[in-house]
Each structure stands twice: as C-alpha cells, then as structure tokens.
Amino acid sequence: MQQMKAFRALTKPALEFLELDAKPEADRDAIRYETLKADALVQYLILDAQANVLCPATKL
C-alpha cells in the first residue's frame, strides 16, 4: 500500500518529464529536465508504464 502511495506522488513529475521530453531541446527547461531524468523513481515509473503496455501487446 505504501508503494502505491509513493508511486502516486510521482505521477505528476513523470508526466512533466514526458512533456519536457516531447519538446524541442531549445524550448524546454534544461535544469528541470535533467533533474527528472536523474530521478531513478521517475524513470522507473515511466519504464514500468511502458512495460505494462508493451508486454501484453507482444502476446497478441
């Protein structure tokens, strides 16, 4: 249960990272982007979400 609460708190930073990642490099806040990119939990949450989509899709 505690793990879910921790991941729920990281949802906004993960979405912010994805938004910054989609922007051209010249238009994004480089410091914030690098901070979020270095956050292991944010990166884990993003990769976990991708795996939850891709793994079942490979079974089709």
N, CA, C and O atoms as a Tripos MOL2 file, in Angstrom:
@<TRIPOS>MOLECULE
protein
  240   239    60     0     0
PROTEIN
NO_CHARGES

@<TRIPOS>ATOM
      1 N           0.8210   -1.1970    0.0000 N.3       1 MET1
      2 CA          0.0000    0.0000    0.0000 C.3       1 MET1
      3 C           0.8670    1.2640    0.0000 C.2       1 MET1
      4 O           0.5580    2.2400   -0.6840 O.2       1 MET1
      5 N           1.9470    1.2300    0.7710 N.am      2 GLN2
      6 CA          2.8390    2.3870    0.8320 C.3       2 GLN2
      7 C           3.5110    2.6270   -0.5210 C.2       2 GLN2
      8 O           3.7500    3.7670   -0.9190 O.2       2 GLN2
      9 N           3.8090    1.5320   -1.2130 N.am      3 GLN3
     10 CA          4.4420    1.6520   -2.5220 C.3       3 GLN3
     11 C           3.5110    2.3660   -3.5040 C.2       3 GLN3
     12 O           3.9540    3.2040   -4.2900 O.2       3 GLN3
     13 N           2.2400    2.0360   -3.4570 N.am      4 MET4
     14 CA          1.2810    2.6830   -4.3510 C.3       4 MET4
     15 C           1.1680    4.1780   -4.0500 C.2       4 MET4
     16 O           1.0550    4.9910   -4.9670 O.2       4 MET4
     17 N           1.2000    4.5360   -2.7750 N.am      5 LYS5
     18 CA          1.1450    5.9520   -2.4040 C.3       5 LYS5
     19 C           2.3820    6.6850   -2.9040 C.2       5 LYS5
     20 O           2.2940    7.8180   -3.3770 O.2       5 LYS5
     21 N           3.5320    6.0350   -2.7980 N.am      6 ALA6
     22 CA          4.7710    6.6650   -3.2640 C.3       6 ALA6
     23 C           4.7360    6.8640   -4.7790 C.2       6 ALA6
     24 O           5.1380    7.9150   -5.2790 O.2       6 ALA6
     25 N           4.2600    5.8620   -5.5030 N.am      7 PHE7
     26 CA          4.1810    5.9850   -6.9530 C.3       7 PHE7
     27 C           3.1290    7.0030   -7.3790 C.2       7 PHE7
     28 O           3.3000    7.6860   -8.3890 O.2       7 PHE7
     29 N           2.0620    7.1070   -6.6290 N.am      8 ARG8
     30 CA          1.0260    8.0850   -6.9490 C.3       8 ARG8
     31 C           1.5860    9.4990   -6.8420 C.2       8 ARG8
     32 O           1.2250   10.3760   -7.6280 O.2       8 ARG8
     33 N           2.4680    9.7190   -5.8680 N.am      9 ALA9
     34 CA          3.0790   11.0340   -5.7000 C.3       9 ALA9
     35 C           4.0400   11.3580   -6.8480 C.2       9 ALA9
     36 O           4.3210   12.5280   -7.1080 O.2       9 ALA9
     37 N           4.5380   10.3420   -7.5260 N.am     10 LEU10
     38 CA          5.4870   10.5520   -8.6230 C.3      10 LEU10
     39 C           4.8130   10.6830   -9.9860 C.2      10 LEU10
     40 O           5.4910   10.8770  -10.9950 O.2      10 LEU10
     41 N           3.5090   10.5800  -10.0220 N.am     11 THR11
     42 CA          2.7970   10.6530  -11.2960 C.3      11 THR11
     43 C           2.9900   12.0120  -11.9710 C.2      11 THR11
     44 O           3.2720   12.0710  -13.1670 O.2      11 THR11
     45 N           2.8420   13.0940  -11.2230 N.am     12 LYS12
     46 CA          2.9860   14.4290  -11.8100 C.3      12 LYS12
     47 C           4.3990   14.6760  -12.3250 C.2      12 LYS12
     48 O           4.5570   15.1610  -13.4450 O.2      12 LYS12
     49 N           5.4410   14.3570  -11.5380 N.am     13 PRO13
     50 CA          6.7880   14.5430  -12.0930 C.3      13 PRO13
     51 C           7.0520   13.6750  -13.3320 C.2      13 PRO13
     52 O           7.7440   14.1120  -14.2520 O.2      13 PRO13
     53 N           6.5140   12.4660  -13.3620 N.am     14 ALA14
     54 CA          6.7020   11.5970  -14.5290 C.3      14 ALA14
     55 C           6.0180   12.1950  -15.7570 C.2      14 ALA14
     56 O           6.5870   12.1880  -16.8480 O.2      14 ALA14
     57 N           4.8200   12.7030  -15.5880 N.am     15 LEU15
     58 CA          4.1200   13.3410  -16.7080 C.3      15 LEU15
     59 C           4.8380   14.6110  -17.1570 C.2      15 LEU15
     60 O           4.9060   14.9130  -18.3490 O.2      15 LEU15
     61 N           5.3710   15.3450  -16.1880 N.am     16 GLU16
     62 CA          6.1320   16.5480  -16.5190 C.3      16 GLU16
     63 C           7.3730   16.1780  -17.3350 C.2      16 GLU16
     64 O           7.7090   16.8620  -18.3020 O.2      16 GLU16
     65 N           8.0510   15.0980  -16.9460 N.am     17 PHE17
     66 CA          9.2260   14.6520  -17.7010 C.3      17 PHE17
     67 C           8.8450   14.3020  -19.1320 C.2      17 PHE17
     68 O           9.5540   14.6680  -20.0700 O.2      17 PHE17
     69 N           7.7360   13.6000  -19.3080 N.am     18 LEU18
     70 CA          7.3040   13.2250  -20.6650 C.3      18 LEU18
     71 C           6.9690   14.4500  -21.5060 C.2      18 LEU18
     72 O           7.2610   14.4890  -22.7020 O.2      18 LEU18
     73 N           6.3530   15.4540  -20.8770 N.am     19 GLU19
     74 CA          6.0420   16.6850  -21.5980 C.3      19 GLU19
     75 C           7.3190   17.4100  -22.0110 C.2      19 GLU19
     76 O           7.4350   17.8950  -23.1370 O.2      19 GLU19
     77 N           8.2770   17.4760  -21.0850 N.am     20 LEU20
     78 CA          9.5420   18.1330  -21.3980 C.3      20 LEU20
     79 C          10.3140   17.3590  -22.4620 C.2      20 LEU20
     80 O          10.9670   17.9550  -23.3190 O.2      20 LEU20
     81 N          10.2390   16.0520  -22.4050 N.am     21 ASP21
     82 CA         10.9460   15.2110  -23.3660 C.3      21 ASP21
     83 C          10.3890   15.3810  -24.7760 C.2      21 ASP21
     84 O          11.1190   15.2360  -25.7570 O.2      21 ASP21
     85 N           9.1000   15.6870  -24.8760 N.am     22 ALA22
     86 CA          8.4600   15.8540  -26.1820 C.3      22 ALA22
     87 C           8.7820   17.2060  -26.8170 C.2      22 ALA22
     88 O           8.6360   17.3750  -28.0280 O.2      22 ALA22
     89 N           9.2170   18.1600  -26.0080 N.am     23 LYS23
     90 CA          9.5290   19.4890  -26.5220 C.3      23 LYS23
     91 C          10.9100   19.4900  -27.1820 C.2      23 LYS23
     92 O          11.7730   18.6840  -26.8300 O.2      23 LYS23
     93 N          11.1110   20.3890  -28.1310 N.am     24 PRO24
     94 CA         12.4610   20.5500  -28.6830 C.3      24 PRO24
     95 C          13.4340   20.9740  -27.5760 C.2      24 PRO24
     96 O          13.0490   21.6520  -26.6240 O.2      24 PRO24
     97 N          14.6650   20.5750  -27.7120 N.am     25 GLU25
     98 CA         15.6620   20.8240  -26.6700 C.3      25 GLU25
     99 C          15.8140   22.3130  -26.3530 C.2      25 GLU25
    100 O          16.0650   22.6800  -25.2050 O.2      25 GLU25
    101 N          15.6680   23.1510  -27.3400 N.am     26 ALA26
    102 CA         15.8340   24.5890  -27.1440 C.3      26 ALA26
    103 C          14.6710   25.2000  -26.3650 C.2      26 ALA26
    104 O          14.8260   26.2570  -25.7530 O.2      26 ALA26
    105 N          13.5120   24.5450  -26.3800 N.am     27 ASP27
    106 CA         12.3100   25.1100  -25.7500 C.3      27 ASP27
    107 C          12.0520   24.6150  -24.3370 C.2      27 ASP27
    108 O          11.2010   25.1730  -23.6440 O.2      27 ASP27
    109 N          12.7540   23.5930  -23.8930 N.am     28 ARG28
    110 CA         12.4420   23.0270  -22.5840 C.3      28 ARG28
    111 C          13.3640   23.5800  -21.4990 C.2      28 ARG28
    112 O          14.4450   24.1000  -21.7760 O.2      28 ARG28
    113 N          12.9040   23.4520  -20.2700 N.am     29 ASP29
    114 CA         13.6830   23.8470  -19.0920 C.3      29 ASP29
    115 C          14.7360   22.7640  -18.8520 C.2      29 ASP29
    116 O          14.4340   21.6980  -18.3160 O.2      29 ASP29
    117 N          15.9600   23.0500  -19.2510 N.am     30 ALA30
    118 CA         17.0260   22.0420  -19.2300 C.3      30 ALA30
    119 C          17.3390   21.5610  -17.8130 C.2      30 ALA30
    120 O          17.6030   20.3750  -17.6110 O.2      30 ALA30
    121 N          17.3120   22.4430  -16.8530 N.am     31 ILE31
    122 CA         17.6430   22.0560  -15.4760 C.3      31 ILE31
    123 C          16.5870   21.1130  -14.9160 C.2      31 ILE31
    124 O          16.9150   20.0960  -14.3050 O.2      31 ILE31
    125 N          15.3330   21.4500  -15.1250 N.am     32 ARG32
    126 CA         14.2410   20.5930  -14.6320 C.3      32 ARG32
    127 C          14.2550   19.2450  -15.3500 C.2      32 ARG32
    128 O          14.0370   18.2050  -14.7280 O.2      32 ARG32
    129 N          14.5070   19.2630  -16.6430 N.am     33 TYR33
    130 CA         14.5650   18.0370  -17.4330 C.3      33 TYR33
    131 C          15.6610   17.1080  -16.9080 C.2      33 TYR33
    132 O          15.4280   15.9150  -16.7160 O.2      33 TYR33
    133 N          16.8400   17.6490  -16.6800 N.am     34 GLU34
    134 CA         17.9530   16.8380  -16.1810 C.3      34 GLU34
    135 C          17.6890   16.3260  -14.7740 C.2      34 GLU34
    136 O          18.0860   15.2140  -14.4280 O.2      34 GLU34
    137 N          17.0190   17.1360  -13.9640 N.am     35 THR35
    138 CA         16.6680   16.7050  -12.6120 C.3      35 THR35
    139 C          15.7220   15.5100  -12.6490 C.2      35 THR35
    140 O          15.9190   14.5320  -11.9280 O.2      35 THR35
    141 N          14.7070   15.5940  -13.4820 N.am     36 LEU36
    142 CA         13.7480   14.4920  -13.6010 C.3      36 LEU36
    143 C          14.3780   13.2750  -14.2670 C.2      36 LEU36
    144 O          14.0560   12.1380  -13.9210 O.2      36 LEU36
    145 N          15.2740   13.5140  -15.2200 N.am     37 LYS37
    146 CA         15.9480   12.4090  -15.9020 C.3      37 LYS37
    147 C          16.8610   11.6520  -14.9330 C.2      37 LYS37
    148 O          17.0520   10.4450  -15.0790 O.2      37 LYS37
    149 N          17.4190   12.3450  -13.9600 N.am     38 ALA38
    150 CA         18.3170   11.7210  -12.9880 C.3      38 ALA38
    151 C          17.5590   11.0410  -11.8440 C.2      38 ALA38
    152 O          18.1530   10.2850  -11.0750 O.2      38 ALA38
    153 N          16.2700   11.3000  -11.7270 N.am     39 ASP39
    154 CA         15.4680   10.7050  -10.6530 C.3      39 ASP39
    155 C          15.1230    9.2590  -11.0250 C.2      39 ASP39
    156 O          14.3250    9.0120  -11.9300 O.2      39 ASP39
    157 N          15.7240    8.3300  -10.3250 N.am     40 ALA40
    158 CA         15.5530    6.9100  -10.6420 C.3      40 ALA40
    159 C          14.1050    6.4540  -10.4920 C.2      40 ALA40
    160 O          13.6450    5.6160  -11.2680 O.2      40 ALA40
    161 N          13.3840    6.9820   -9.5220 N.am     41 LEU41
    162 CA         11.9990    6.5560   -9.3180 C.3      41 LEU41
    163 C          11.0860    7.0490  -10.4390 C.2      41 LEU41
    164 O          10.1800    6.3330  -10.8660 O.2      41 LEU41
    165 N          11.3210    8.2530  -10.9060 N.am     42 VAL42
    166 CA         10.5280    8.7780  -12.0270 C.3      42 VAL42
    167 C          10.7850    7.9270  -13.2670 C.2      42 VAL42
    168 O           9.8460    7.5640  -13.9760 O.2      42 VAL42
    169 N          12.0410    7.6110  -13.5310 N.am     43 GLN43
    170 CA         12.3790    6.7880  -14.6890 C.3      43 GLN43
    171 C          11.8050    5.3810  -14.5600 C.2      43 GLN43
    172 O          11.3390    4.8050  -15.5430 O.2      43 GLN43
    173 N          11.8390    4.8300  -13.3570 N.am     44 TYR44
    174 CA         11.2530    3.5090  -13.1270 C.3      44 TYR44
    175 C           9.7530    3.5220  -13.4150 C.2      44 TYR44
    176 O           9.2270    2.6060  -14.0480 O.2      44 TYR44
    177 N           9.0740    4.5560  -12.9490 N.am     45 LEU45
    178 CA          7.6280    4.6430  -13.1530 C.3      45 LEU45
    179 C           7.2950    4.7180  -14.6430 C.2      45 LEU45
    180 O           6.3280    4.0990  -15.0890 O.2      45 LEU45
    181 N           8.0740    5.4580  -15.4080 N.am     46 ILE46
    182 CA          7.8370    5.5770  -16.8440 C.3      46 ILE46
    183 C           8.0930    4.2380  -17.5410 C.2      46 ILE46
    184 O           7.2910    3.8070  -18.3690 O.2      46 ILE46
    185 N           9.1950    3.5890  -17.2120 N.am     47 LEU47
    186 CA          9.5040    2.3000  -17.8310 C.3      47 LEU47
    187 C           8.4920    1.2250  -17.4420 C.2      47 LEU47
    188 O           8.1520    0.3650  -18.2540 O.2      47 LEU47
    189 N           8.0200    1.2730  -16.2180 N.am     48 ASP48
    190 CA          7.0170    0.3110  -15.7710 C.3      48 ASP48
    191 C           5.7090    0.4960  -16.5440 C.2      48 ASP48
    192 O           5.0610   -0.4790  -16.9230 O.2      48 ASP48
    193 N           5.3330    1.7400  -16.7710 N.am     49 ALA49
    194 CA          4.1120    2.0170  -17.5370 C.3      49 ALA49
    195 C           4.2560    1.5290  -18.9710 C.2      49 ALA49
    196 O           3.3150    0.9740  -19.5380 O.2      49 ALA49
    197 N           5.4400    1.7350  -19.5650 N.am     50 GLN50
    198 CA          5.6720    1.2530  -20.9220 C.3      50 GLN50
    199 C           5.6130   -0.2700  -20.9700 C.2      50 GLN50
    200 O           5.0360   -0.8410  -21.8960 O.2      50 GLN50
    201 N           6.1960   -0.9180  -19.9950 N.am     51 ALA51
    202 CA          6.1840   -2.3850  -19.9510 C.3      51 ALA51
    203 C           4.7720   -2.9230  -19.7960 C.2      51 ALA51
    204 O           4.4380   -3.9610  -20.3660 O.2      51 ALA51
    205 N           3.9420   -2.2290  -19.0300 N.am     52 ASN52
    206 CA          2.5600   -2.6630  -18.8430 C.3      52 ASN52
    207 C           1.7600   -2.6090  -20.1380 C.2      52 ASN52
    208 O           0.7610   -3.3140  -20.2840 O.2      52 ASN52
    209 N           2.1910   -1.7870  -21.0670 N.am     53 VAL53
    210 CA          1.5270   -1.6970  -22.3670 C.3      53 VAL53
    211 C           2.1460   -2.6760  -23.3700 C.2      53 VAL53
    212 O           1.4320   -3.3840  -24.0810 O.2      53 VAL53
    213 N           3.4750   -2.7070  -23.4170 N.am     54 LEU54
    214 CA          4.1670   -3.4770  -24.4460 C.3      54 LEU54
    215 C           4.1560   -4.9830  -24.1870 C.2      54 LEU54
    216 O           4.0130   -5.7630  -25.1290 O.2      54 LEU54
    217 N           4.3010   -5.4010  -22.9530 N.am     55 CYS55
    218 CA          4.3710   -6.8360  -22.6690 C.3      55 CYS55
    219 C           3.0910   -7.5790  -23.0700 C.2      55 CYS55
    220 O           3.1820   -8.6050  -23.7440 O.2      55 CYS55
    221 N           1.9100   -7.1010  -22.6810 N.am     56 PRO56
    222 CA          0.7030   -7.7920  -23.1280 C.3      56 PRO56
    223 C           0.5150   -7.7150  -24.6510 C.2      56 PRO56
    224 O          -0.0550   -8.6250  -25.2530 O.2      56 PRO56
    225 N           0.9900   -6.6430  -25.2640 N.am     57 ALA57
    226 CA          0.8250   -6.4930  -26.7100 C.3      57 ALA57
    227 C           1.6440   -7.5250  -27.4800 C.2      57 ALA57
    228 O           1.2710   -7.9080  -28.5890 O.2      57 ALA57
    229 N           2.7340   -7.9680  -26.9140 N.am     58 THR58
    230 CA          3.5610   -8.9500  -27.6090 C.3      58 THR58
    231 C           2.9190  -10.3330  -27.5970 C.2      58 THR58
    232 O           3.2990  -11.1980  -28.3860 O.2      58 THR58
    233 N           1.9690  -10.5460  -26.7250 N.am     59 LYS59
    234 CA          1.2890  -11.8450  -26.6580 C.3      59 LYS59
    235 C           0.2340  -11.9960  -27.7460 C.2      59 LYS59
    236 O          -0.2250  -13.1040  -28.0280 O.2      59 LYS59
    237 N          -0.1450  -10.8880  -28.3490 N.am     60 LEU60
    238 CA         -1.1650  -10.9310  -29.4020 C.3      60 LEU60
    239 C          -0.5990  -11.5090  -30.6130 C.2      60 LEU60
    240 O          -1.2950  -11.6360  -31.6200 O.2      60 LEU60
@<TRIPOS>BOND
     1     1     2 1
     2     2     3 1
     3     3     4 2
     4     3     5 am
     5     5     6 1
     6     6     7 1
     7     7     8 2
     8     7     9 am
     9     9    10 1
    10    10    11 1
    11    11    12 2
    12    11    13 am
    13    13    14 1
    14    14    15 1
    15    15    16 2
    16    15    17 am
    17    17    18 1
    18    18    19 1
    19    19    20 2
    20    19    21 am
    21    21    22 1
    22    22    23 1
    23    23    24 2
    24    23    25 am
    25    25    26 1
    26    26    27 1
    27    27    28 2
    28    27    29 am
    29    29    30 1
    30    30    31 1
    31    31    32 2
    32    31    33 am
    33    33    34 1
    34    34    35 1
    35    35    36 2
    36    35    37 am
    37    37    38 1
    38    38    39 1
    39    39    40 2
    40    39    41 am
    41    41    42 1
    42    42    43 1
    43    43    44 2
    44    43    45 am
    45    45    46 1
    46    46    47 1
    47    47    48 2
    48    47    49 am
    49    49    50 1
    50    50    51 1
    51    51    52 2
    52    51    53 am
    53    53    54 1
    54    54    55 1
    55    55    56 2
    56    55    57 am
    57    57    58 1
    58    58    59 1
    59    59    60 2
    60    59    61 am
    61    61    62 1
    62    62    63 1
    63    63    64 2
    64    63    65 am
    65    65    66 1
    66    66    67 1
    67    67    68 2
    68    67    69 am
    69    69    70 1
    70    70    71 1
    71    71    72 2
    72    71    73 am
    73    73    74 1
    74    74    75 1
    75    75    76 2
    76    75    77 am
    77    77    78 1
    78    78    79 1
    79    79    80 2
    80    79    81 am
    81    81    82 1
    82    82    83 1
    83    83    84 2
    84    83    85 am
    85    85    86 1
    86    86    87 1
    87    87    88 2
    88    87    89 am
    89    89    90 1
    90    90    91 1
    91    91    92 2
    92    91    93 am
    93    93    94 1
    94    94    95 1
    95    95    96 2
    96    95    97 am
    97    97    98 1
    98    98    99 1
    99    99   100 2
   100    99   101 am
   101   101   102 1
   102   102   103 1
   103   103   104 2
   104   103   105 am
   105   105   106 1
   106   106   107 1
   107   107   108 2
   108   107   109 am
   109   109   110 1
   110   110   111 1
   111   111   112 2
   112   111   113 am
   113   113   114 1
   114   114   115 1
   115   115   116 2
   116   115   117 am
   117   117   118 1
   118   118   119 1
   119   119   120 2
   120   119   121 am
   121   121   122 1
   122   122   123 1
   123   123   124 2
   124   123   125 am
   125   125   126 1
   126   126   127 1
   127   127   128 2
   128   127   129 am
   129   129   130 1
   130   130   131 1
   131   131   132 2
   132   131   133 am
   133   133   134 1
   134   134   135 1
   135   135   136 2
   136   135   137 am
   137   137   138 1
   138   138   139 1
   139   139   140 2
   140   139   141 am
   141   141   142 1
   142   142   143 1
   143   143   144 2
   144   143   145 am
   145   145   146 1
   146   146   147 1
   147   147   148 2
   148   147   149 am
   149   149   150 1
   150   150   151 1
   151   151   152 2
   152   151   153 am
   153   153   154 1
   154   154   155 1
   155   155   156 2
   156   155   157 am
   157   157   158 1
   158   158   159 1
   159   159   160 2
   160   159   161 am
   161   161   162 1
   162   162   163 1
   163   163   164 2
   164   163   165 am
   165   165   166 1
   166   166   167 1
   167   167   168 2
   168   167   169 am
   169   169   170 1
   170   170   171 1
   171   171   172 2
   172   171   173 am
   173   173   174 1
   174   174   175 1
   175   175   176 2
   176   175   177 am
   177   177   178 1
   178   178   179 1
   179   179   180 2
   180   179   181 am
   181   181   182 1
   182   182   183 1
   183   183   184 2
   184   183   185 am
   185   185   186 1
   186   186   187 1
   187   187   188 2
   188   187   189 am
   189   189   190 1
   190   190   191 1
   191   191   192 2
   192   191   193 am
   193   193   194 1
   194   194   195 1
   195   195   196 2
   196   195   197 am
   197   197   198 1
   198   198   199 1
   199   199   200 2
   200   199   201 am
   201   201   202 1
   202   202   203 1
   203   203   204 2
   204   203   205 am
   205   205   206 1
   206   206   207 1
   207   207   208 2
   208   207   209 am
   209   209   210 1
   210   210   211 1
   211   211   212 2
   212   211   213 am
   213   213   214 1
   214   214   215 1
   215   215   216 2
   216   215   217 am
   217   217   218 1
   218   218   219 1
   219   219   220 2
   220   219   221 am
   221   221   222 1
   222   222   223 1
   223   223   224 2
   224   223   225 am
   225   225   226 1
   226   226   227 1
   227   227   228 2
   228   227   229 am
   229   229   230 1
   230   230   231 1
   231   231   232 2
   232   231   233 am
   233   233   234 1
   234   234   235 1
   235   235   236 2
   236   235   237 am
   237   237   238 1
   238   238   239 1
   239   239   240 2
@<TRIPOS>SUBSTRUCTURE
     1 MET1         2 RESIDUE 1 A MET
     2 GLN2         6 RESIDUE 1 A GLN
     3 GLN3        10 RESIDUE 1 A GLN
     4 MET4        14 RESIDUE 1 A MET
     5 LYS5        18 RESIDUE 1 A LYS
     6 ALA6        22 RESIDUE 1 A ALA
     7 PHE7        26 RESIDUE 1 A PHE
     8 ARG8        30 RESIDUE 1 A ARG
     9 ALA9        34 RESIDUE 1 A ALA
    10 LEU10       38 RESIDUE 1 A LEU
    11 THR11       42 RESIDUE 1 A THR
    12 LYS12       46 RESIDUE 1 A LYS
    13 PRO13       50 RESIDUE 1 A PRO
    14 ALA14       54 RESIDUE 1 A ALA
    15 LEU15       58 RESIDUE 1 A LEU
    16 GLU16       62 RESIDUE 1 A GLU
    17 PHE17       66 RESIDUE 1 A PHE
    18 LEU18       70 RESIDUE 1 A LEU
    19 GLU19       74 RESIDUE 1 A GLU
    20 LEU20       78 RESIDUE 1 A LEU
    21 ASP21       82 RESIDUE 1 A ASP
    22 ALA22       86 RESIDUE 1 A ALA
    23 LYS23       90 RESIDUE 1 A LYS
    24 PRO24       94 RESIDUE 1 A PRO
    25 GLU25       98 RESIDUE 1 A GLU
    26 ALA26      102 RESIDUE 1 A ALA
    27 ASP27      106 RESIDUE 1 A ASP
    28 ARG28      110 RESIDUE 1 A ARG
    29 ASP29      114 RESIDUE 1 A ASP
    30 ALA30      118 RESIDUE 1 A ALA
    31 ILE31      122 RESIDUE 1 A ILE
    32 ARG32      126 RESIDUE 1 A ARG
    33 TYR33      130 RESIDUE 1 A TYR
    34 GLU34      134 RESIDUE 1 A GLU
    35 THR35      138 RESIDUE 1 A THR
    36 LEU36      142 RESIDUE 1 A LEU
    37 LYS37      146 RESIDUE 1 A LYS
    38 ALA38      150 RESIDUE 1 A ALA
    39 ASP39      154 RESIDUE 1 A ASP
    40 ALA40      158 RESIDUE 1 A ALA
    41 LEU41      162 RESIDUE 1 A LEU
    42 VAL42      166 RESIDUE 1 A VAL
    43 GLN43      170 RESIDUE 1 A GLN
    44 TYR44      174 RESIDUE 1 A TYR
    45 LEU45      178 RESIDUE 1 A LEU
    46 ILE46      182 RESIDUE 1 A ILE
    47 LEU47      186 RESIDUE 1 A LEU
    48 ASP48      190 RESIDUE 1 A ASP
    49 ALA49      194 RESIDUE 1 A ALA
    50 GLN50      198 RESIDUE 1 A GLN
    51 ALA51      202 RESIDUE 1 A ALA
    52 ASN52      206 RESIDUE 1 A ASN
    53 VAL53      210 RESIDUE 1 A VAL
    54 LEU54      214 RESIDUE 1 A LEU
    55 CYS55      218 RESIDUE 1 A CYS
    56 PRO56      222 RESIDUE 1 A PRO
    57 ALA57      226 RESIDUE 1 A ALA
    58 THR58      230 RESIDUE 1 A THR
    59 LYS59      234 RESIDUE 1 A LYS
    60 LEU60      238 RESIDUE 1 A LEU
